[in-house]
Amino acid sequence: MTEIELPYRFDPRRYQKRIMRAILEGGEKRAVCVWHRRAGKDKTFLNILAIAAMEKMGNYAYYFPTATLGRKALWDNIDARSGRDSREVE
């Protein structure tokens, strides 16, 4: 069986590591991040959600205002660091 290490193909930046540590290791339940545009907010919190889901069984959800915004932010906007570029998908 193949093992996957989480976060998968995500090398968090210094400021992303701080919030990930606070939530995953420090036990914080809520966080507010005032980061600049394209700072990786969705990617950071999706990885936090994935790690938490692997630690404790349950139902998890990640919401966007619309499904279109969700696809645009997390599905269509995959970058080279996460394994493929959105321009490769036709």
N, C-alpha and C positions, 0 to 999 in steps of 0.2 A: 504494500500500500504506500502511496506517495504522501509524504508529509508536506504541508504548506505552512510556512512561518508567517504569522501575522504581525505587523501589517504587511500585506503582500505587495511587493514591488513599490513600496512607498517609503521614501527616505525623508522623514519629516525635517523641516527646517528648525532652527533653534527655538523660535517663538511657538512653533507647533508642538515641539517636544514638551514645552512647559505645560501646556494645557492638557496634553495627553497624559502626562505623569500625574497631574492634579486629579484628573477624573479616574484614570485606571488604577493608580497606585495610592493616591491620597484620599480616595473615597468621596471626593466632591460629587454632588448630584446635579448641579447646574453650573453653567458657565456662560458668560457673555464675552464675546470677542469683538473688539472694535479694530478690525484689521482692514487694510486697504483693499481695493478691488483687485481680484485675481491673486489674493494672498493664500488661497487654498483652504478656505473655510469649509466648504462642502466636502472636499477630499479628506480633510482632517477629521471631521465629525463622522463621516461615513466609515472611516477606519476605526474610530473609537467604537462605533456601533457594532462593527464586525467582530472586534476583539471581545467586547462585552457579551455578544451573542454566543461566542464560542465558550465563554466561561460559565454562563448560566442559561439554561434552556428557557425559552419563552417566546413571546411574540414581540417583534421589534418593527418599528416603522420609522421612516425618514420622510418627512413631508415637505412639499414645495407648494407654492400658491397655485400652480397649475401643473398638469402632467407634462405639458410642452416645456415649461421651465425646468422641470426635473430631468427630462431627456437631454435638454440642451446643456445643463450644468454637469451631469454625471455620466451620461451615456455617449452623447455626441462629442463631448469635449475631452475625450481620453487623450492623454499626451504620450510622448515617446517614453517617458520614465515609467509609465504604467503598462507598457508592453506593446502598444500599437497607437497609431496616429489616426485621428478621425478621418483624415483624407484618404486613408487606405480602404475605408468601408464604402462600397458603392451600392 
